[in-house]
Amino acid sequence: MGSKHESPKNATTRRRRSRSSNSHRRFCRPKKSSNTVVNDRTGSSSSVAEKLKALRNLIPAAAENKGEIKGDQLFQETADYILLLRSQVLVLQKLVDFYGSCEGQKAVS
């Protein structure tokens, strides 16, 4: 008997859920294709392959392989290169702090 008759609370909850999911659909935008990105200003499109080629040209290890590197390996090389650049920036900041403070002490003396 309990399986055929639902409590009013459960029926209301179900209706609310269906309403919220239907109203959500009205406001959702359709998804764009992930294969191409459209530049709104010029109307031209640029494929993912072209973007990967541009990324290969930016990363030294990938540029040495002459485009023979796979996408997942390219992203790993990119991450490694970013970490290398970050560490170089930190070292340069420390050098500026060190030598900058020495210059300040010389001017005071």
N, CA and C atoms as an extended XYZ file, in Angstrom:
327
Properties=species:S:1:pos:R:3:atomname:S:1:resname:S:1:resid:I:1 pbc="F F F"
N         0.808       -1.173        0.000 N   MET     1
C         0.000        0.000        0.000 CA  MET     1
C         0.869        1.261        0.000 C   MET     1
N         1.964        1.217        0.700 N   GLY     2
C         2.846        2.370        0.758 CA  GLY     2
C         3.535        2.632       -0.574 C   GLY     2
N         3.688        1.601       -1.404 N   SER     3
C         4.392        1.807       -2.658 CA  SER     3
C         3.521        2.491       -3.703 C   SER     3
N         2.179        2.294       -3.636 N   LYS     4
C         1.301        2.916       -4.624 CA  LYS     4
C         1.001        4.366       -4.278 C   LYS     4
N         0.869        4.669       -3.004 N   HIS     5
C         0.525        6.026       -2.584 CA  HIS     5
C         1.770        6.725       -2.067 C   HIS     5
N         2.018        7.887       -2.609 N   GLU     6
C         3.174        8.660       -2.160 CA  GLU     6
C         2.712        9.734       -1.197 C   GLU     6
N         3.592       10.100       -0.317 N   SER     7
C         3.257       11.206        0.571 CA  SER     7
C         3.273       12.497       -0.243 C   SER     7
N         2.479       13.471        0.119 N   PRO     8
C         2.439       14.738       -0.627 CA  PRO     8
C         3.799       15.417       -0.686 C   PRO     8
N         4.605       15.239        0.336 N   LYS     9
C         5.919       15.870        0.360 CA  LYS     9
C         6.796       15.330       -0.769 C   LYS     9
N         6.802       14.005       -0.987 N   ASN    10
C         7.610       13.410       -2.046 CA  ASN    10
C         7.140       13.859       -3.420 C   ASN    10
N         5.829       13.946       -3.621 N   ALA    11
C         5.292       14.388       -4.907 CA  ALA    11
C         5.696       15.832       -5.183 C   ALA    11
N         5.650       16.683       -4.171 N   THR    12
C         6.039       18.082       -4.334 CA  THR    12
C         7.519       18.187       -4.655 C   THR    12
N         8.326       17.403       -3.975 N   THR    13
C         9.761       17.416       -4.218 CA  THR    13
C        10.058       17.006       -5.643 C   THR    13
N         9.393       15.982       -6.118 N   ARG    14
C         9.620       15.541       -7.490 CA  ARG    14
C         9.217       16.618       -8.484 C   ARG    14
N         8.092       17.261       -8.241 N   ARG    15
C         7.666       18.326       -9.149 CA  ARG    15
C         8.673       19.473       -9.135 C   ARG    15
N         9.147       19.824       -7.975 N   ARG    16
C        10.124       20.911       -7.892 CA  ARG    16
C        11.399       20.548       -8.632 C   ARG    16
N        11.844       19.336       -8.467 N   ARG    17
C        13.057       18.916       -9.153 CA  ARG    17
C        12.877       18.974      -10.659 C   ARG    17
N        11.721       18.509      -11.131 N   SER    18
C        11.520       18.524      -12.573 CA  SER    18
C        11.395       19.956      -13.088 C   SER    18
N        10.774       20.830      -12.321 N   ARG    19
C        10.669       22.221      -12.742 CA  ARG    19
C        12.040       22.883      -12.786 C   ARG    19
N        12.831       22.645      -11.755 N   SER    20
C        14.138       23.292      -11.727 CA  SER    20
C        15.026       22.772      -12.844 C   SER    20
N        14.944       21.488      -13.159 N   SER    21
C        15.779       20.973      -14.235 CA  SER    21
C        15.298       21.483      -15.584 C   SER    21
N        13.969       21.643      -15.755 N   ASN    22
C        13.462       22.185      -17.011 CA  ASN    22
C        13.808       23.660      -17.158 C   ASN    22
N        13.688       24.413      -16.071 N   SER    23
C        14.018       25.834      -16.152 CA  SER    23
C        15.512       26.019      -16.378 C   SER    23
N        16.308       25.116      -15.854 N   HIS    24
C        17.754       25.186      -16.055 CA  HIS    24
C        18.095       24.999      -17.532 C   HIS    24
N        17.375       24.128      -18.201 N   ARG    25
C        17.631       23.877      -19.619 CA  ARG    25
C        17.365       25.111      -20.466 C   ARG    25
N        16.381       25.896      -20.072 N   ARG    26
C        16.060       27.089      -20.849 CA  ARG    26
C        17.198       28.097      -20.824 C   ARG    26
N        17.922       28.163      -19.723 N   PHE    27
C        18.951       29.172      -19.575 CA  PHE    27
C        20.332       28.696      -19.999 C   PHE    27
N        20.476       27.437      -20.285 N   CYS    28
C        21.781       26.908      -20.685 CA  CYS    28
C        22.075       27.277      -22.127 C   CYS    28
N        23.303       27.611      -22.377 N   ARG    29
C        23.727       27.877      -23.739 CA  ARG    29
C        24.126       26.572      -24.402 C   ARG    29
N        23.958       26.466      -25.692 N   PRO    30
C        24.436       25.269      -26.375 CA  PRO    30
C        25.959       25.249      -26.355 C   PRO    30
N        26.518       24.072      -26.240 N   LYS    31
C        27.967       23.944      -26.190 CA  LYS    31
C        28.564       24.159      -27.570 C   LYS    31
N        29.719       24.805      -27.580 N   LYS    32
C        30.434       25.006      -28.833 CA  LYS    32
C        31.337       23.810      -29.078 C   LYS    32
N        31.667       23.591      -30.297 N   SER    33
C        32.544       22.489      -30.661 CA  SER    33
C        33.928       22.744      -30.085 C   SER    33
N        34.556       21.719      -29.539 N   SER    34
C        35.888       21.875      -28.960 CA  SER    34
C        36.974       21.774      -30.020 C   SER    34
N        36.621       21.400      -31.242 N   ASN    35
C        37.619       21.250      -32.291 CA  ASN    35
C        38.069       22.577      -32.875 C   ASN    35
N        37.181       23.550      -32.928 N   THR    36
C        37.551       24.840      -33.491 CA  THR    36
C        37.129       25.955      -32.561 C   THR    36
N        37.891       27.015      -32.607 N   VAL    37
C        37.577       28.205      -31.833 CA  VAL    37
C        37.385       29.330      -32.834 C   VAL    37
N        36.272       30.016      -32.745 N   VAL    38
C        35.966       31.073      -33.701 CA  VAL    38
C        36.374       32.408      -33.111 C   VAL    38
N        37.111       33.156      -33.879 N   ASN    39
C        37.487       34.504      -33.489 CA  ASN    39
C        36.377       35.425      -33.966 C   ASN    39
N        35.656       36.052      -33.030 N   ASP    40
C        34.487       36.851      -33.379 CA  ASP    40
C        34.846       38.092      -34.193 C   ASP    40
N        36.020       38.643      -33.997 N   ARG    41
C        36.376       39.869      -34.705 CA  ARG    41
C        36.580       39.630      -36.198 C   ARG    41
N        37.301       38.576      -36.536 N   THR    42
C        37.616       38.341      -37.940 CA  THR    42
C        36.723       37.294      -38.574 C   THR    42
N        36.091       36.461      -37.771 N   GLY    43
C        35.244       35.412      -38.307 CA  GLY    43
C        36.027       34.183      -38.728 C   GLY    43
N        37.343       34.209      -38.597 N   SER    44
C        38.142       33.051      -38.982 CA  SER    44
C        38.192       32.057      -37.838 C   SER    44
N        38.480       30.811      -38.165 N   SER    45
C        38.572       29.793      -37.125 CA  SER    45
C        39.984       29.239      -37.090 C   SER    45
N        40.371       28.804      -35.912 N   SER    46
C        41.699       28.258      -35.696 CA  SER    46
C        41.538       26.886      -35.074 C   SER    46
N        42.098       25.878      -35.687 N   SER    47
C        41.908       24.522      -35.184 CA  SER    47
C        42.842       24.233      -34.016 C   SER    47
N        42.537       23.183      -33.315 N   VAL    48
C        43.359       22.755      -32.186 CA  VAL    48
C        44.756       22.390      -32.676 C   VAL    48
N        44.843       21.797      -33.855 N   ALA    49
C        46.146       21.417      -34.406 CA  ALA    49
C        47.036       22.638      -34.603 C   ALA    49
N        46.453       23.735      -35.045 N   GLU    50
C        47.235       24.959      -35.221 CA  GLU    50
C        47.706       25.505      -33.884 C   GLU    50
N        46.870       25.401      -32.871 N   LYS    51
C        47.249       25.869      -31.540 CA  LYS    51
C        48.352       24.990      -30.952 C   LYS    51
N        48.277       23.679      -31.181 N   LEU    52
C        49.337       22.787      -30.714 CA  LEU    52
C        50.647       23.093      -31.427 C   LEU    52
N        50.566       23.409      -32.707 N   LYS    53
C        51.767       23.759      -33.463 CA  LYS    53
C        52.396       25.030      -32.897 C   LYS    53
N        51.571       26.012      -32.563 N   ALA    54
C        52.078       27.250      -31.971 CA  ALA    54
C        52.719       26.978      -30.616 C   ALA    54
N        52.121       26.083      -29.825 N   LEU    55
C        52.681       25.732      -28.522 CA  LEU    55
C        54.016       25.020      -28.689 C   LEU    55
N        54.111       24.147      -29.685 N   ARG    56
C        55.383       23.459      -29.959 CA  ARG    56
C        56.498       24.458      -30.246 C   ARG    56
N        56.167       25.533      -30.933 N   ASN    57
C        57.180       26.534      -31.264 CA  ASN    57
C        57.629       27.331      -30.041 C   ASN    57
N        56.803       27.393      -29.005 N   LEU    58
C        57.151       28.140      -27.798 CA  LEU    58
C        58.018       27.345      -26.831 C   LEU    58
N        57.872       26.031      -26.824 N   ILE    59
C        58.566       25.178      -25.863 CA  ILE    59
C        59.859       24.667      -26.498 C   ILE    59
N        61.026       24.967      -25.899 N   PRO    60
C        62.302       24.573      -26.509 CA  PRO    60
C        62.440       23.069      -26.747 C   PRO    60
N        62.064       22.240      -25.785 N   ALA    61
C        62.212       20.790      -25.947 CA  ALA    61
C        61.328       20.276      -27.073 C   ALA    61
N        60.148       20.847      -27.228 N   ALA    62
C        59.234       20.426      -28.288 CA  ALA    62
C        59.722       20.915      -29.645 C   ALA    62
N        60.323       22.090      -29.690 N   ALA    63
C        60.824       22.631      -30.949 CA  ALA    63
C        61.992       21.805      -31.474 C   ALA    63
N        62.775       21.227      -30.574 N   GLU    64
C        63.897       20.387      -30.978 CA  GLU    64
C        63.434       19.106      -31.657 C   GLU    64
N        62.262       18.602      -31.287 N   ASN    65
C        61.741       17.355      -31.857 CA  ASN    65
C        61.106       17.561      -33.222 C   ASN    65
N        61.052       18.748      -33.726 N   LYS    66
C        60.509       19.076      -35.054 CA  LYS    66
C        59.077       18.596      -35.237 C   LYS    66
N        58.227       18.716      -34.214 N   GLY    67
C        56.815       18.378      -34.347 CA  GLY    67
C        56.486       16.910      -34.199 C   GLY    67
N        57.441       16.083      -33.792 N   GLU    68
C        57.189       14.649      -33.645 CA  GLU    68
C        56.661       14.291      -32.257 C   GLU    68
N        56.387       15.267      -31.441 N   ILE    69
C        55.951       15.042      -30.070 CA  ILE    69
C        54.422       14.939      -30.029 C   ILE    69
N        53.908       14.019      -29.216 N   LYS    70
C        52.459       13.828      -29.087 CA  LYS    70
C        51.881       14.888      -28.159 C   LYS    70
N        50.554       15.034      -28.216 N   GLY    71
C        49.866       16.059      -27.442 CA  GLY    71
C        50.085       15.948      -25.953 C   GLY    71
N        49.935       14.743      -25.390 N   ASP    72
C        50.101       14.590      -23.940 CA  ASP    72
C        51.534       14.862      -23.516 C   ASP    72
N        52.485       14.452      -24.344 N   GLN    73
C        53.887       14.718      -24.038 CA  GLN    73
C        54.178       16.218      -24.172 C   GLN    73
N        53.536       16.865      -25.129 N   LEU    74
C        53.700       18.305      -25.301 CA  LEU    74
C        53.220       19.059      -24.064 C   LEU    74
N        52.086       18.643      -23.507 N   PHE    75
C        51.580       19.297      -22.305 CA  PHE    75
C        52.501       19.050      -21.117 C   PHE    75
N        53.105       17.880      -21.038 N   GLN    76
C        54.055       17.598      -19.958 CA  GLN    76
C        55.297       18.470      -20.111 C   GLN    76
N        55.805       18.579      -21.337 N   GLU    77
C        56.960       19.444      -21.592 CA  GLU    77
C        56.629       20.903      -21.269 C   GLU    77
N        55.410       21.316      -21.586 N   THR    78
C        54.976       22.683      -21.288 CA  THR    78
C        54.964       22.930      -19.783 C   THR    78
N        54.420       21.977      -19.033 N   ALA    79
C        54.383       22.111      -17.572 CA  ALA    79
C        55.794       22.170      -16.998 C   ALA    79
N        56.686       21.321      -17.505 N   ASP    80
C        58.073       21.332      -17.036 CA  ASP    80
C        58.748       22.669      -17.345 C   ASP    80
N        58.493       23.193      -18.527 N   TYR    81
C        59.090       24.462      -18.929 CA  TYR    81
C        58.571       25.612      -18.069 C   TYR    81
N        57.292       25.574      -17.735 N   ILE    82
C        56.718       26.603      -16.860 CA  ILE    82
C        57.380       26.560      -15.490 C   ILE    82
N        57.596       25.362      -14.954 N   LEU    83
C        58.276       25.235      -13.660 CA  LEU    83
C        59.705       25.753      -13.735 C   LEU    83
N        60.399       25.470      -14.834 N   LEU    84
C        61.755       25.971      -15.022 CA  LEU    84
C        61.765       27.497      -15.046 C   LEU    84
N        60.851       28.081      -15.798 N   LEU    85
C        60.778       29.544      -15.867 CA  LEU    85
C        60.447       30.151      -14.512 C   LEU    85
N        59.546       29.511      -13.783 N   ARG    86
C        59.179       30.012      -12.453 CA  ARG    86
C        60.388       29.989      -11.519 C   ARG    86
N        61.177       28.909      -11.564 N   SER    87
C        62.355       28.829      -10.692 CA  SER    87
C        63.395       29.869      -11.094 C   SER    87
N        63.541       30.128      -12.392 N   GLN    88
C        64.473       31.163      -12.836 CA  GLN    88
C        64.039       32.543      -12.349 C   GLN    88
N        62.755       32.804      -12.385 N   VAL    89
C        62.236       34.087      -11.896 CA  VAL    89
C        62.516       34.233      -10.405 C   VAL    89
N        62.306       33.161       -9.634 N   LEU    90
C        62.571       33.221       -8.194 CA  LEU    90
C        64.041       33.501       -7.908 C   LEU    90
N        64.936       32.851       -8.651 N   VAL    91
C        66.370       33.075       -8.461 CA  VAL    91
C        66.722       34.519       -8.801 C   VAL    91
N        66.192       35.016       -9.894 N   LEU    92
C        66.475       36.401      -10.274 CA  LEU    92
C        65.918       37.392       -9.255 C   LEU    92
N        64.748       37.103       -8.701 N   GLN    93
C        64.192       37.975       -7.662 CA  GLN    93
C        65.077       37.983       -6.428 C   GLN    93
N        65.600       36.823       -6.048 N   LYS    94
C        66.502       36.752       -4.891 CA  LYS    94
C        67.779       37.537       -5.160 C   LYS    94
N        68.311       37.438       -6.381 N   LEU    95
C        69.516       38.195       -6.723 CA  LEU    95
C        69.255       39.700       -6.667 C   LEU    95
N        68.115       40.123       -7.167 N   VAL    96
C        67.763       41.546       -7.118 CA  VAL    96
C        67.613       41.996       -5.675 C   VAL    96
N        66.971       41.180       -4.846 N   ASP    97
C        66.812       41.529       -3.433 CA  ASP    97
C        68.172       41.636       -2.750 C   ASP    97
N        69.053       40.685       -3.040 N   PHE    98
C        70.367       40.664       -2.399 CA  PHE    98
C        71.214       41.852       -2.847 C   PHE    98
N        71.368       42.023       -4.143 N   TYR    99
C        72.215       43.101       -4.638 CA  TYR    99
C        71.554       44.461       -4.471 C   TYR    99
N        70.251       44.499       -4.495 N   GLY   100
C        69.540       45.757       -4.260 CA  GLY   100
C        69.738       46.235       -2.836 C   GLY   100
N        69.739       45.306       -1.868 N   SER   101
C        69.949       45.684       -0.472 CA  SER   101
C        71.394       46.095       -0.239 C   SER   101
N        72.344       45.503       -0.943 N   CYS   102
C        73.747       45.899       -0.821 CA  CYS   102
C        73.953       47.305       -1.366 C   CYS   102
N        73.306       47.645       -2.468 N   GLU   103
C        73.412       48.989       -3.034 CA  GLU   103
C        72.835       50.022       -2.072 C   GLU   103
N        71.754       49.678       -1.405 N   GLY   104
C        71.143       50.585       -0.432 CA  GLY   104
C        72.062       50.830        0.752 C   GLY   104
N        72.797       49.799        1.194 N   GLN   105
C        73.715       49.942        2.322 CA  GLN   105
C        74.918       50.794        1.939 C   GLN   105
N        75.396       50.657        0.692 N   LYS   106
C        76.539       51.452        0.243 CA  LYS   106
C        76.176       52.934        0.173 C   LYS   106
N        74.960       53.227       -0.241 N   ALA   107
C        74.533       54.624       -0.355 CA  ALA   107
C        74.415       55.274        1.018 C   ALA   107
N        74.003       54.508        2.046 N   VAL   108
C        73.859       55.033        3.400 CA  VAL   108
C        75.225       55.258        4.027 C   VAL   108
N        76.192       54.384        3.763 N   SER   109
C        77.516       54.477        4.385 CA  SER   109
C        78.298       55.584        3.874 C   SER   109
